[in-house]
Amino acid sequence: YAKTPTSPPHYISADATVQNSMISEGSRVYGEVDYSILFNDVIVEEGAKVEYSIVMPGTVVKKGAVVQYSMVAENAVIEAGAVVGANPQDVANRDDWGVAVVGAGVTVHEGAFVAPKAMVDEDVVKEEK
């Protein structure tokens, strides 16, 4: 528990789903949060999903983004449709799996992917095929 006197109480939308998680002051949840910890002033937009993750203060997870088995540092932005991390059951070789880490102030741009076990400290863009 972290007391943040400068933030209002957290808000969980009637359409949001939050289970087995801790949500700190100032956070606003409109999407899905499960088995996760959201520090103060985190925003999880409608259609976004955060699972088995720790999300630090001031981070925004935008509509349609997925954050799984990850640690996301403060003031990061996970843009719409971006994917950070993966469920270990979805990785063919378990040696390739690990917690994904997104550094402070990093933007994971729309449609970009941060692989399991990756540690990123610079903005991530979608790779063109």
Order of alpha helices (4+ residues) and beta strands (2+ residues): beta-beta-beta-beta-beta-beta-beta-beta-beta-beta-beta-beta-beta-beta-beta-beta-beta-beta
